[in-house]
């Protein structure tokens, strides 16, 4: 009987370790490095923070576009950008964030991952197109990973809404990513 318990305990440990590795390896390292979820902002920085109750953790930025054959895959390619939102859970109620990702073109934009694994197949957004993606919040936090092929100053306009509250950047703006 003792032996069976030890075997079962061993199996449980191995399974839990595999699960931790899957979670730890969920996003490519290049995307993980963009994460700001646990960053603490200085008091000086907070003085300039114009975000409201739902906040984009990244700022508007530019990036190089991925090669066409990699843009539709979560693979750590150069154009993958992590976009995170966090809400003030004491002031905002909501279980999901509704993302709207618009593509001003000229390249193709892809949504390749979401924090709740709801994006199982990459979502293609043609120039002048837009998609809505609903993602479950976990502890007031959610993310999307977007990528671009083609560059040429392709711009994604990204909005995120929890209930009636729209996410804003520290500068009080919607999120934009420009790929060159």
C-alpha positions as CSV (number, residue, x, y, z in Angstrom):
1,X,0.0,0.0,0.0
2,X,2.8,2.4,0.9
3,X,4.5,1.7,-2.4
4,X,1.3,2.6,-4.3
5,X,1.1,5.8,-2.4
6,X,4.7,6.7,-3.2
7,X,4.2,5.9,-6.9
8,X,1.0,8.0,-7.0
9,X,2.8,10.9,-5.2
10,X,5.7,10.6,-7.7
11,X,3.3,10.7,-10.7
12,X,1.6,13.8,-9.1
13,X,4.9,15.6,-8.7
14,X,5.9,14.9,-12.3
15,X,2.6,16.0,-13.7
16,X,2.6,19.2,-11.7
17,X,6.2,19.9,-12.8
18,X,5.2,19.4,-16.4
19,X,2.3,21.8,-15.9
20,X,4.6,24.4,-14.4
21,X,6.9,24.0,-17.4
22,X,4.1,24.5,-19.8
23,X,3.0,27.6,-18.0
24,X,6.5,29.0,-17.8
25,X,7.1,28.3,-21.4
26,X,3.7,29.5,-22.6
27,X,5.1,32.6,-24.2
28,X,8.4,32.9,-26.1
29,X,11.2,34.5,-24.0
30,X,11.2,37.6,-26.3
31,X,7.5,38.2,-25.5
32,X,7.9,37.4,-21.8
33,X,10.6,40.1,-21.6
34,X,8.0,42.7,-22.7
35,X,5.7,41.9,-19.7
36,X,5.1,44.7,-17.2
37,X,2.5,42.9,-15.1
38,X,4.5,42.9,-11.9
39,X,6.5,46.1,-12.4
40,X,6.1,48.7,-9.7
41,X,6.0,52.3,-10.9
42,X,7.8,54.9,-9.0
43,X,6.0,57.8,-7.3
44,X,7.5,60.2,-9.8
45,X,6.2,58.1,-12.7
46,X,2.7,57.9,-11.1
47,X,2.5,61.7,-11.1
48,X,2.4,61.6,-14.9
49,X,0.0,58.6,-15.2
50,X,-3.2,59.7,-17.0
51,X,-4.6,56.1,-17.2
52,X,-7.9,55.7,-15.5
53,X,-9.4,52.5,-14.0
54,X,-8.3,50.2,-16.8
55,X,-4.7,50.6,-17.8
56,X,-2.5,49.5,-20.8
57,X,0.7,48.5,-19.2
58,X,2.7,49.2,-22.4
59,X,3.1,52.5,-24.1
60,X,2.5,53.2,-27.8
61,X,5.6,52.0,-29.6
62,X,7.2,50.8,-32.9
63,X,8.7,47.5,-33.8
64,X,10.2,45.7,-36.8
65,X,7.7,43.5,-38.7
66,X,8.1,39.7,-38.6
67,X,8.9,37.7,-41.8
68,X,5.7,36.7,-43.6
69,X,6.1,33.0,-42.8
70,X,6.3,33.7,-39.0
71,X,3.8,36.4,-38.4
72,X,0.8,34.1,-37.9
73,X,2.6,32.0,-35.3
74,X,3.5,32.5,-31.7
75,X,7.2,31.7,-32.2
76,X,9.2,34.6,-30.7
77,X,9.6,36.3,-34.1
78,X,10.8,40.0,-34.0
79,X,7.4,41.6,-34.6
80,X,5.5,40.0,-31.7
81,X,4.2,42.6,-29.3
82,X,2.7,41.9,-25.9
83,X,-0.2,44.2,-25.0
84,X,-1.3,44.0,-21.3
85,X,-4.2,45.6,-19.4
86,X,-4.7,45.7,-15.7
87,X,-7.7,47.1,-13.9
88,X,-8.2,48.7,-10.5
89,X,-10.2,45.8,-9.1
90,X,-11.5,47.8,-6.2
91,X,-13.2,50.3,-8.6
92,X,-14.0,48.2,-11.7
93,X,-16.1,45.0,-11.9
94,X,-15.7,42.7,-14.8
95,X,-14.8,39.2,-15.8
96,X,-13.7,39.9,-19.4
97,X,-11.9,42.4,-21.4
98,X,-13.1,43.1,-24.9
99,X,-10.2,44.0,-27.2
100,X,-10.7,45.7,-30.5
101,X,-7.7,45.4,-32.8
102,X,-7.9,47.5,-35.9
103,X,-5.4,47.5,-38.8
104,X,-4.7,50.7,-40.7
105,X,-2.4,48.8,-43.1
106,X,-0.6,48.4,-45.4
107,X,0.6,45.0,-43.9
108,X,-1.4,42.2,-42.3
109,X,-1.8,42.1,-38.5
110,X,-2.3,38.9,-36.6
111,X,-3.6,38.2,-33.0
112,X,-1.5,35.2,-32.1
113,X,-2.2,34.6,-28.4
114,X,-4.4,35.7,-25.4
115,X,-3.8,35.3,-21.7
116,X,-6.8,32.9,-21.3
117,X,-5.8,30.7,-24.3
118,X,-9.0,31.7,-26.1
119,X,-6.9,32.4,-29.3
120,X,-6.1,28.9,-30.4
121,X,-5.7,29.8,-34.1
122,X,-4.1,33.1,-35.2
123,X,-6.6,35.7,-36.2
124,X,-5.8,37.5,-39.4
125,X,-6.6,41.2,-39.7
126,X,-6.4,42.6,-43.2
127,X,-5.6,46.3,-43.9
128,X,-8.6,48.5,-42.9
129,X,-10.1,45.6,-41.0
130,X,-10.7,45.1,-37.3
131,X,-11.6,42.2,-35.0
132,X,-13.0,42.0,-31.4
133,X,-11.5,39.4,-29.1
134,X,-13.1,38.7,-25.7
135,X,-10.6,37.5,-23.1
136,X,-11.3,36.4,-19.5
137,X,-9.6,38.5,-16.8
138,X,-7.5,36.7,-14.2
139,X,-6.9,38.8,-11.1
140,X,-7.8,42.0,-13.0
141,X,-5.2,41.2,-15.8
142,X,-5.3,40.1,-19.4
143,X,-3.0,40.2,-22.5
144,X,-2.9,39.8,-26.2
145,X,0.1,39.1,-28.4
146,X,-0.1,40.7,-31.8
147,X,2.3,40.4,-34.8
148,X,2.7,42.0,-38.2
149,X,3.9,40.9,-41.6
150,X,4.9,43.4,-44.2
151,X,5.8,46.4,-42.1
152,X,5.7,49.5,-44.2
153,X,4.5,51.6,-41.2
154,X,1.6,49.2,-40.6
155,X,-0.4,50.5,-37.6
156,X,-2.6,48.6,-35.2
157,X,-5.1,50.6,-33.1
158,X,-5.9,48.6,-30.0
159,X,-8.7,49.3,-27.7
160,X,-9.7,47.3,-24.5
161,X,-12.9,47.7,-22.5
162,X,-13.9,46.2,-19.2
163,X,-17.6,46.8,-18.6
164,X,-18.0,50.5,-19.4
165,X,-14.3,51.4,-18.7
166,X,-11.9,51.8,-21.6
167,X,-8.2,51.1,-21.1
168,X,-5.8,54.0,-21.6
169,X,-2.0,54.3,-21.7
170,X,-0.1,56.3,-19.1
171,X,-0.5,59.3,-21.4
172,X,-4.3,58.8,-21.4
173,X,-4.4,57.4,-25.0
174,X,-5.6,54.3,-26.8
175,X,-2.8,51.8,-27.7
176,X,-1.0,52.0,-31.1
177,X,1.7,49.8,-32.4
178,X,3.6,50.7,-35.6
179,X,5.6,48.1,-37.4
180,X,8.3,49.3,-39.8
